[in-house]
Amino acid sequence: MNYELIINSVNGEITIALLKDKGLVEIHKEKGNSHFAVGDIYLGKVKKVMTGLNAAFVDVGYEKDAFLHYLDLGPQAASLIKYTNATRQGKQNVSNLMYFKSENDIRKEGKINEILQSGMQVMVQVAKEPISQKGPRITSEISLAGRYIVLIPFSDKVSVSQKIRNSEEKARLRELIHKIKPKNFGVIVRTVADGKTVADIEGDMNELMGKWEELYKNLKTSQPPLRVLGEINRKNALLRDLLNANFNNIHVNDPAVFEEIKEYIKTISPDKVEIVKLYTGKFPIFDHFGIEKQIKSLFGKTVHMKSGAYLHVEHTEALHVIDVNSGNRAKSEQSQENNAYDVNVEAAIEVARQLRLRDMGGIIVIDFIDMHNLEHRRSLFDKLKEEMKGDRAKHNILPPSKFGLVQITRQRVRPEMNIEVMEVCPNCQGTGKSQPAILLIEKIENTLGYIVKEQNQKDITLQVHPYLEAYITKGFFWKSILHRWKKTYSKQLKLKPIQSYGFMEFRFFNSIEDEIVV
């Protein structure tokens, strides 16, 4: 398998596309000023303690108070509160926990008002980003995630990922961590630590302890509500969690982001620096790598598959429903049972992809085509589980019911990725009526004439839909519409096809790629 990361930076917003064997499997959007991301740590202020819910609402600076349930306090909540208060009062003089005396773990069946009271300052971490009308979901069980390990303050436990199968390697890693970890810090060893050297893991440990030092300094001077430690941005988090030998290329279209990523990869995987490449092509980066076309075909209510079968996707507040339809595949000469099995297997692959791509969470119900063969139903269930193995979100899959329905629960930590693929007509703006298409070329030419004569623009680029570009350049060059325009206005005129444009949409840009407003 070959993985590529394509990063598109436009006007401060970064869109990240993960390709697996050239197919789009994940897409993420990140704004430069994004707060309340999963992993961010805040100094908050308790606003309400709800004993009936056994939970509290905490002000962390979001428009709606964050929700903190008793079960999300974590066993070491009392120690965290003691550390926070001591640091704020100047009694905790160092960031490390070498001489810090931890409190006893809180009771599993306890009550929220035994731990928190209104007005109390508490350090919390975002567990779920704000979704729909809800504020962030938070936890006071603080953890700092690195490349190879996760650091957990106020704990002494060391655990190794269950995905590391070799018992000798697990023992080696556990012994290594016990030797290098600071006192009163627990550690979870991640799967990617398998086979890593002492220097790699110790370097990761030192980096995380540096973050804890930064948190401590901010905690001393902050006034709630305030973020005291931000998680690394989405693109670096993806690299931290996904970067492996299968990664071939990382393409970036922004020089500043390019340098930032190179510097980050130097710290986590120096041998991979050369795979970071700055894209300088004349077409938008998503058009060049075929991502724009995949987005248009993979989002929306209907998703078509190669065989002619398709998925119909519906979203509700409570759950997501995916209906599998055989479409043209129903005309196959195979028996109905075999035909249904083939369509369902193809659908299982696409469903697993769609869940990652749209980041669908909560309850998902899939209505596969009915099959009577028990072996086929078992095989379909195994295939779906196999395809879902690459999904980093926690999930649970139930076997097909007697109605042929498969139910999946999938962890939801951030809003679902929802991209509107239906285009509003650029001419009628959704009214249903537009100027005659036969006059479009004349309209473009009149606009070009105004730009040249009235605005005195010299180096001009016209961006249009690829179909319109083909029409403007059709025939021999000296007989094309483009040649006539160049000859008429004696100006440098470039034509650029843009896949994301509507059929009759056109825009003019100057030499520094600013849009020319007419």
LUMRONU-272026 format. One record per residue (C-alpha): chain; x negated, y, z negated. Coordinates in Angstrom, 2 decimals, decimal comma. Each point is the difference from the previous one (the first is absolute). Example, Ala and Ser with C-alpha at 12.3 -4.5 7.8 and 13.67 -1.06 7.14 Angstrom:
# residues 2
A  -12,30  -4,50  -7,80
A  -1,37  3,44  0,66
# end
This chain:
# residues 518
A  0,00  0,00  0,00
A  -1,19  3,49  0,87
A  1,08  3,01  -2,06
A  -0,20  3,64  1,04
A  0,98  3,15  -1,86
A  1,14  2,97  2,10
A  0,19  3,30  -1,90
A  1,85  2,95  1,53
A  -0,45  3,36  -1,74
A  2,30  2,83  1,16
A  0,68  3,26  -1,87
A  -1,06  -1,37  -3,39
A  2,13  -3,16  0,27
A  -1,76  -3,31  0,48
A  1,66  -3,03  1,57
A  -1,82  -3,32  -0,43
A  0,73  -3,00  2,25
A  -1,33  -3,49  -0,75
A  -0,32  -2,25  3,05
A  -0,35  -3,77  -0,15
A  -1,12  -1,42  3,36
A  1,20  3,30  1,61
A  3,48  -0,40  -1,54
A  1,27  2,62  -2,46
A  0,57  -1,54  -3,46
A  -0,12  2,95  -2,41
A  0,49  3,75  0,29
A  -0,49  2,55  -2,78
A  0,46  3,77  -0,19
A  -1,96  2,16  -2,37
A  0,26  3,73  -0,63
A  -3,03  1,90  -1,23
A  1,85  1,30  -3,08
A  1,83  -3,22  -0,88
A  0,57  -0,50  -3,73
A  1,70  -2,75  -1,95
A  -1,70  -2,77  2,00
A  -0,29  -3,46  -1,49
A  -3,03  -0,04  -2,32
A  0,02  3,71  -0,89
A  -0,42  0,61  -3,76
A  1,86  2,85  -1,71
A  0,15  1,62  -3,39
A  3,76  0,19  -0,47
A  2,41  1,21  -2,63
A  2,83  -2,16  -1,32
A  3,31  1,77  0,70
A  2,60  -2,54  -1,10
A  -0,08  -3,30  -1,84
A  2,93  -2,21  1,04
A  0,38  -2,75  -2,61
A  2,91  -1,55  1,91
A  -2,24  -0,52  3,05
A  -3,05  -0,68  -2,19
A  -1,78  2,50  2,20
A  -1,18  3,61  0,11
A  0,00  2,76  2,60
A  -3,36  1,73  0,34
A  -0,76  3,34  1,65
A  -3,00  -0,45  2,32
A  0,66  3,06  2,14
A  2,38  -1,58  2,50
A  3,44  1,57  0,59
A  1,53  -2,98  -1,79
A  -1,38  -1,54  -3,18
A  -1,89  -3,27  0,38
A  1,46  -3,21  -1,47
A  -2,00  -1,98  -2,58
A  1,50  -3,25  -1,30
A  -1,18  -1,62  -3,23
A  -1,28  -3,02  1,96
A  -2,19  2,36  2,04
A  -1,74  1,42  -3,07
A  -2,50  -2,86  -0,01
A  -1,35  -1,81  -3,11
A  -2,63  2,69  -0,64
A  2,43  2,96  0,01
A  -0,78  0,93  -3,60
A  -3,75  0,06  0,76
A  0,54  2,17  3,07
A  2,10  2,51  -1,97
A  -2,62  0,11  -2,77
A  -2,80  0,60  2,56
A  2,02  2,72  1,77
A  0,74  1,86  -3,24
A  -3,58  -0,31  -1,26
A  -1,38  1,34  3,29
A  2,48  2,90  0,10
A  -0,84  0,93  -3,61
A  -3,77  -0,17  0,57
A  -0,48  -3,01  -2,28
A  -1,06  -2,36  2,84
A  -3,43  1,36  0,95
A  -0,93  -2,52  2,70
A  1,93  -1,59  2,85
A  -1,10  -3,58  -0,63
A  1,75  -2,27  -2,46
A  -3,10  -1,41  -1,66
A  0,95  1,31  -3,46
A  3,73  0,37  0,58
A  2,10  -2,07  -2,40
A  2,92  -1,49  1,93
A  3,46  -0,28  -1,50
A  1,93  -3,27  -0,17
A  2,00  -0,99  3,09
A  3,62  1,18  -0,07
A  2,82  -2,54  -0,44
A  1,44  -1,54  3,17
A  3,55  0,32  -1,34
A  -0,51  3,49  -1,45
A  1,99  3,21  0,51
A  -1,11  3,04  1,96
A  0,66  2,40  -2,90
A  -2,54  -1,92  -2,12
A  -2,75  1,16  2,40
A  1,17  3,23  1,67
A  1,79  3,12  -1,21
A  1,24  3,06  1,90
A  -2,72  2,61  0,50
A  -2,85  -2,54  -0,27
A  -2,86  0,26  2,49
A  -0,76  -3,31  1,70
A  -2,38  -1,17  2,72
A  1,80  -1,96  2,74
A  -0,72  -1,48  3,44
A  2,29  0,03  3,05
A  1,23  -3,55  0,72
A  2,60  0,94  2,64
A  0,15  3,15  2,06
A  3,20  2,10  -0,01
A  2,58  -1,81  2,14
A  3,30  1,45  1,21
A  1,58  1,92  -2,91
A  -2,22  -1,59  -2,66
A  -3,07  1,42  -1,66
A  -3,29  -1,93  -0,29
A  -0,10  -3,27  -1,95
A  -2,91  0,11  -2,43
A  -1,95  -2,22  -2,37
A  -2,31  0,71  -2,92
A  -1,98  -3,18  0,74
A  -2,84  1,91  1,66
A  -2,26  -1,73  2,55
A  -2,75  1,24  2,32
A  -0,34  -1,94  3,25
A  -3,36  -0,38  1,72
A  -1,25  -1,98  2,96
A  -0,85  -3,18  -1,95
A  1,55  0,48  -3,44
A  2,85  1,68  -1,84
A  -0,92  1,67  -3,29
A  2,55  -0,05  -2,86
A  -0,77  2,18  -3,07
A  0,88  -1,10  -3,57
A  -0,28  -3,68  0,90
A  -2,73  -2,63  -0,15
A  1,49  -2,63  2,30
A  -1,82  -1,14  3,14
A  1,96  -1,77  2,73
A  -0,98  -1,13  3,49
A  2,26  -0,01  3,06
A  1,76  -3,34  0,49
A  -0,75  0,25  3,74
A  -3,66  -0,76  -0,79
A  0,17  -3,81  0,12
A  -3,58  -0,97  -0,84
A  -0,18  -0,72  -3,75
A  -3,77  0,60  -0,11
A  0,39  3,40  1,64
A  2,78  0,94  -2,41
A  -2,21  -0,97  -2,94
A  -2,92  2,01  1,43
A  2,15  3,10  0,44
A  1,54  -0,30  -3,46
A  -3,42  -0,34  -1,63
A  -1,35  2,93  2,02
A  2,86  2,28  -1,02
A  -0,39  -0,87  -3,69
A  -3,65  1,10  0,23
A  0,54  3,38  1,70
A  3,44  1,22  -1,12
A  0,21  2,79  -2,60
A  1,56  -0,70  -3,38
A  3,81  0,37  -0,23
A  0,43  -0,27  3,78
A  1,69  -2,97  1,63
A  -0,74  -1,04  3,59
A  1,91  -1,72  2,79
A  -2,33  -1,39  2,67
A  1,48  0,43  3,50
A  -0,11  -2,60  2,77
A  -2,55  1,98  2,07
A  -2,54  -0,42  -2,83
A  -0,47  -3,63  1,08
A  -3,71  -0,49  0,69
A  -0,99  3,60  -0,79
A  -3,28  0,80  -1,74
A  -0,53  1,44  -3,47
A  -1,01  3,33  1,58
A  3,27  0,24  2,00
A  2,25  -0,64  -2,99
A  -2,03  2,09  -2,42
A  0,06  2,89  2,48
A  3,79  -0,27  0,16
A  0,17  -0,09  -3,80
A  -2,14  3,15  -0,29
A  2,18  1,82  2,52
A  3,15  -0,84  -1,96
A  -1,61  1,10  -3,26
A  -0,81  3,28  1,75
A  3,73  0,38  0,75
A  0,81  -0,65  -3,66
A  -2,48  2,74  -0,95
A  1,75  2,37  2,42
A  3,38  -0,92  -1,51
A  -1,35  0,70  -3,51
A  -1,29  3,47  0,96
A  3,29  0,94  1,65
A  1,97  -1,35  -2,95
A  -1,87  2,26  -2,43
A  1,02  3,22  1,78
A  3,29  -0,85  1,75
A  3,44  1,23  -0,97
A  2,89  -2,34  0,88
A  1,38  -0,67  2,48
A  -3,19  -0,39  2,06
A  -1,79  -2,62  2,05
A  -3,20  -0,93  -1,82
A  -1,27  -2,55  2,52
A  1,09  -0,54  3,59
A  -0,12  -3,32  1,80
A  -2,19  0,03  3,11
A  1,91  0,97  3,14
A  1,98  -2,52  2,03
A  -2,57  -0,53  2,75
A  -2,84  -0,70  -2,46
A  2,28  -2,25  -2,06
A  0,73  -2,03  3,15
A  -3,70  -0,29  0,74
A  -0,75  -0,99  -3,59
A  2,63  -2,76  0,03
A  -0,24  -1,24  3,59
A  -3,53  0,52  1,29
A  -1,56  -3,37  0,82
A  -2,00  -1,80  2,69
A  3,04  -0,04  2,31
A  0,04  3,81  0,25
A  -1,35  1,03  3,41
A  0,63  3,73  0,34
A  1,28  3,06  -1,82
A  0,91  2,75  2,47
A  0,53  3,56  -1,27
A  0,93  3,11  2,01
A  -1,03  2,60  -2,60
A  -3,73  0,75  -0,62
A  0,54  0,91  -3,69
A  1,97  -3,19  -0,72
A  -2,59  -1,96  2,02
A  -2,82  1,21  -2,27
A  2,08  -0,62  -3,14
A  0,69  -3,61  0,99
A  -3,64  -0,63  0,93
A  -1,11  1,23  -3,42
A  2,59  -2,15  -1,76
A  -0,97  -3,16  1,94
A  -3,64  0,63  -0,88
A  0,98  -0,44  -3,64
A  2,12  -3,15  0,39
A  -1,53  -1,80  2,99
A  -3,14  1,65  1,48
A  -0,38  -2,67  2,69
A  3,36  1,06  1,50
A  -0,76  3,69  0,57
A  -0,55  -0,49  3,75
A  3,60  -1,12  0,57
A  1,25  3,54  -0,77
A  0,36  1,83  3,32
A  1,08  3,55  0,84
A  2,62  0,05  2,74
A  -0,50  2,85  2,49
A  2,18  -1,17  2,90
A  2,24  2,40  1,93
A  3,23  -1,81  -0,95
A  1,49  -0,09  -3,53
A  -1,60  -2,83  -1,98
A  3,29  -1,89  -0,54
A  0,79  0,16  3,72
A  -3,49  -1,26  0,89
A  0,27  -3,08  -2,23
A  3,63  -0,74  0,92
A  1,27  0,70  -3,52
A  2,62  2,57  1,00
A  1,66  -2,53  2,31
A  -0,03  -2,70  -2,72
A  1,56  2,41  -2,50
A  2,83  0,76  2,44
A  0,69  -3,71  0,54
A  -0,42  -1,25  -3,58
A  2,02  2,54  -1,97
A  3,73  0,52  0,34
A  2,93  -2,35  -0,46
A  -0,89  -2,42  2,82
A  -3,40  -1,67  0,33
A  -0,55  -2,06  3,16
A  -2,32  -3,02  0,14
A  -1,91  -1,42  2,97
A  2,32  -2,97  0,57
A  3,05  2,24  0,46
A  1,30  -0,58  -3,53
A  0,36  3,01  -2,31
A  0,48  1,10  -3,60
A  2,70  2,36  -1,20
A  -1,09  1,90  -3,13
A  2,43  1,76  -2,35
A  -0,88  1,94  -3,15
A  2,29  0,66  -2,96
A  -0,63  1,52  -3,43
A  0,07  -3,46  -1,61
A  -1,76  -2,23  2,54
A  -1,30  -0,49  3,54
A  1,64  -2,40  2,45
A  -1,74  -1,51  3,04
A  2,09  -1,94  2,53
A  -1,75  -2,34  2,45
A  1,52  -0,16  3,52
A  -1,05  -2,33  2,81
A  0,79  2,54  2,77
A  -1,22  -1,15  3,42
A  -1,77  -2,91  -1,70
A  3,42  -1,68  -0,31
A  -0,22  -0,87  3,71
A  -2,89  -2,36  -0,65
A  0,42  -3,57  1,29
A  -0,92  -1,44  -3,42
A  2,61  -1,42  -2,33
A  1,80  2,46  -2,23
A  -1,82  -1,29  -3,10
A  -3,48  0,28  1,53
A  0,82  3,37  1,50
A  1,16  1,29  -3,38
A  -3,17  -1,33  -1,66
A  -2,31  1,70  2,54
A  1,82  3,33  -0,37
A  -0,06  -0,22  -3,81
A  -3,74  -0,72  -0,11
A  -0,71  2,98  2,24
A  2,34  2,10  -2,15
A  -1,79  -1,08  -3,21
A  -3,28  1,37  1,37
A  1,63  3,30  0,97
A  1,90  0,30  -3,30
A  -3,24  -0,30  -2,01
A  -1,50  2,69  2,23
A  3,02  2,28  -0,37
A  -0,04  -0,19  -3,79
A  -3,61  1,20  -0,09
A  0,47  2,53  2,76
A  3,04  1,70  -1,53
A  -1,12  -0,74  -3,57
A  3,48  -1,31  -0,77
A  0,52  -0,74  -3,69
A  2,68  -1,37  -2,30
A  2,30  -2,72  1,31
A  -0,23  -1,11  3,65
A  2,52  -2,45  1,46
A  -0,80  -1,70  3,33
A  2,74  -1,69  1,99
A  -1,82  -2,57  2,12
A  1,79  -1,96  2,72
A  1,70  -3,09  -1,46
A  -2,00  -3,23  0,16
A  1,26  -3,43  -1,03
A  -3,31  -1,85  0,05
A  -1,38  -0,09  -3,56
A  -3,59  -0,31  1,25
A  0,45  3,14  2,13
A  1,32  1,96  -2,98
A  -2,90  -1,11  -2,18
A  -2,50  0,85  2,75
A  1,52  3,48  0,43
A  -0,29  0,67  -3,73
A  -3,67  -1,08  0,02
A  -0,70  2,18  3,04
A  1,51  3,08  -1,67
A  -2,05  -0,58  -3,16
A  -3,15  -0,42  2,09
A  0,61  3,28  1,88
A  0,71  1,85  -3,25
A  -3,34  -1,02  -1,53
A  -1,65  3,05  1,57
A  2,45  2,35  -1,73
A  -1,71  1,81  -2,89
A  3,31  0,91  -1,67
A  1,29  -2,47  -2,60
A  2,86  -2,03  1,46
A  2,13  -3,08  -0,59
A  1,71  -2,09  2,70
A  2,96  -2,29  -0,64
A  0,71  -3,05  2,25
A  2,80  0,33  2,59
A  3,47  -0,23  -1,53
A  2,72  -2,26  1,42
A  1,13  3,02  2,04
A  -3,46  0,33  1,58
A  -0,88  3,16  -1,98
A  -3,51  0,58  -1,33
A  -0,40  2,42  -2,89
A  -3,22  1,88  -0,71
A  -0,84  2,34  -2,85
A  -2,91  2,31  0,75
A  -1,72  2,48  -2,27
A  0,92  3,62  0,73
A  -2,50  2,58  -1,26
A  0,51  2,82  2,52
A  2,76  1,21  2,36
A  0,70  -2,18  3,02
A  -1,75  1,05  3,20
A  2,83  1,28  2,19
A  -0,84  1,38  3,44
A  2,78  1,38  2,17
A  -0,48  -1,41  3,51
A  3,12  1,47  1,59
A  -0,95  3,24  1,77
A  2,03  3,18  0,09
A  0,14  1,33  3,55
A  -2,43  2,96  0,14
A  2,27  1,77  2,52
A  3,45  -0,35  -1,56
A  -1,13  -0,34  -3,68
A  2,61  -2,70  -0,57
A  2,99  1,82  1,52
A  0,31  -2,49  2,86
A  -0,42  2,59  2,75
A  -3,18  1,28  1,62
A  -1,23  1,91  2,99
A  -0,03  -1,93  3,29
A  -3,05  -2,29  0,24
A  -0,56  1,12  3,59
A  -0,95  3,44  -1,34
A  -2,61  -1,29  -2,48
A  -3,02  0,38  2,30
A  1,13  3,50  0,86
A  0,32  0,82  -3,72
A  -3,54  -1,30  -0,68
A  -1,37  2,03  2,91
A  1,76  3,19  -1,16
A  -1,42  -0,48  -3,52
A  -3,48  -0,59  1,45
A  0,28  3,18  2,07
A  0,98  2,04  -3,05
A  -2,92  -1,41  -2,04
A  -2,51  0,84  2,74
A  1,29  3,44  1,00
A  1,38  1,41  -3,24
A  -2,22  -1,67  -2,60
A  -3,11  -0,24  2,20
A  -0,80  -3,53  -1,16
A  -2,81  -1,61  1,99
A  -0,71  -3,55  -1,21
A  3,44  -1,66  -0,31
A  1,08  -3,56  -0,86
A  3,52  -1,21  0,80
A  1,20  -2,93  -2,14
A  2,93  -2,08  1,28
A  1,51  -3,50  -0,21
A  -2,00  -2,56  2,08
A  2,92  -0,41  2,46
A  0,06  3,74  0,65
A  -3,79  0,03  0,35
A  0,26  -2,71  2,66
A  2,55  2,10  1,91
A  -2,11  3,17  -0,14
A  -3,11  -1,84  1,31
A  1,71  -2,39  2,46
A  -1,35  -0,37  3,54
A  -3,36  1,17  1,32
A  -1,55  2,58  -2,30
A  0,12  2,88  2,51
A  3,71  -0,68  0,53
A  0,92  -0,33  -3,69
A  1,91  2,55  -2,06
A  -3,02  0,36  -2,30
A  -2,25  0,98  2,91
A  2,56  2,58  1,18
A  0,11  1,58  -3,47
A  -3,79  0,16  -0,22
A  -0,21  1,61  3,44
A  2,80  2,49  -0,73
A  -1,34  1,26  -3,32
A  -3,74  -0,59  0,53
A  -0,38  -1,12  -3,60
A  -1,51  -2,99  -1,80
A  3,10  -2,15  -0,61
A  -0,19  -3,42  -1,68
A  2,82  -2,51  -0,25
A  0,21  -2,35  -3,00
A  2,59  -2,79  -0,46
A  1,33  -0,42  -3,58
A  1,96  -3,18  -0,78
A  1,83  1,49  -2,99
A  1,64  2,76  2,11
A  3,57  -0,16  1,27
A  0,52  -0,51  3,76
A  0,67  3,70  0,69
A  -2,22  1,48  -2,69
A  -3,00  2,12  0,93
A  -2,42  2,25  -1,88
A  -2,92  2,25  0,97
A  -3,26  0,25  -1,99
A  -2,97  2,37  0,25
A  -3,74  -0,76  0,03
A  -0,17  -0,45  -3,81
A  3,01  -2,36  0,07
A  2,46  2,45  -1,58
A  3,50  -0,19  1,44
A  0,88  2,96  2,23
A  3,30  1,42  -1,20
A  2,13  1,54  2,73
# end
